Amino acid sequence: MRAALALARRGWGRVWPNPAVGCVLVKEGAVVGRGWTQPGGRPHAETEALRRAGERAGGATAYVTLEPCAHHGETPPCAEALIAAGIARCVAAIEDPDPRVGGRGLAILREAGIGVELGVCDAEAREVNAGFLNRCNVGRPLIVLKTATTLDGRIATHNGYSRWITGEAARHRTHLLRAEHDAIMVGAATAMADDPMLTCRVAGMEARSPVRIVVDPRMQLPLTAQLVKTAGTVPTWLLTLDGGDHDRRLAYENAGAEVIALPADEDGGLPLQSAMGLLGERGITRLLVEGGGRLAAGLLHRRLIDRLLWFRAPSIIGGDGIPGFAALGLEDLAGAPRFELLTRETIGIDTLETYRAVA
């Protein structure tokens, strides 16, 4: 099952709105087929594994990281494909929360006389498919906040100088993170200050750049910004407020960007909760947020951050530096967002800590 989970992770950032699934077929102690969800979500992992196994699939055990699908869509149900191939047993990590499946895939297999086991490596499988599970269960993607700061939590000097807080190895890892997410989000202030590309620039992985999303309530992003100039080649969405300047919106759209307008919240700002739900409706399962401090604070304040990836550089800027997070307006510690440490690793000269939100 852990081999199947490793295969499933190959689909991160490439298969939305579908889940990233892995499948390993084992017969007489040997692997006879391996598969994972292919780019765009088709073919499914089970179909790929069966194709590679051929006639050897008969009598095999299928280890699948998510319950085989049971509904007819663009392709026939994977549960039926496994039955037709003559597998003897199916071991699934977790049930599929999609209401079109929800246990039906396993039931179909049982009715066909195939042995079924559920729950192997279930916690690991839930982590691998946390984005898909989030979208099904709470209607929004898994939201991962990535920040890179000094030891004292600063992202720039008092005059805004920030290149480079972290070392080359950490920046390389950031590009890999982009390839593992469906979309990447920044605030308009960060986009204007840094003029980023927000693409994956790892050699050979350029095609895995995610959808780029800019939170820009007032449509302030310059038309000369890299994000606008390259919107015709890399999908780019601007989240803004209703009632903005029509001509400016048209200019963004003519450049290739998609402008998504939302009604203001009670404070006159962009309704982040609704915006995250809209991204879920569009099929985004894994969202990487790269900045800046106000956007991070807004998401934290609304308890919308599920994972925190914190790159720490071994340096100190001091109290006059720009903090990684804007004010949260807390009156006491009881209201502070809390996280549990999952992993810590050394990346070149820097440290990367991964945290999970605590309810």
Secondary structure, DSSP 8 states (H G I E B T S, - for coil): -HHHHHHHGGGTTTSTTS---EEEEEETTEEEEEEE--GGG-S-HHHHHHHHHGGGGTT-EEEESS----S-SSS--HHHHHHHHT-SEEEESS---STTTTTHHHHHHHHTT-EEEE-TTHHHHHHHTHHHHHHHHHSS-EEEEEEEEETTSEEE-TT---TTSS-HHHHHHHHHHHHTSSEEEEEHHHHHHH-------STT-GGG--EEEEE-TT--S-TTSHHHHTTTTS-EEEEEETT--HHHHHHHHHTT-EEEEE---TTSS--HHHHHHHHHHTT--EEEEEE-HHHHHHHHHTT---EEEEEEES----TTSEESS-----SSGGGS--EEEEEEEEETTEEEEEEEE--
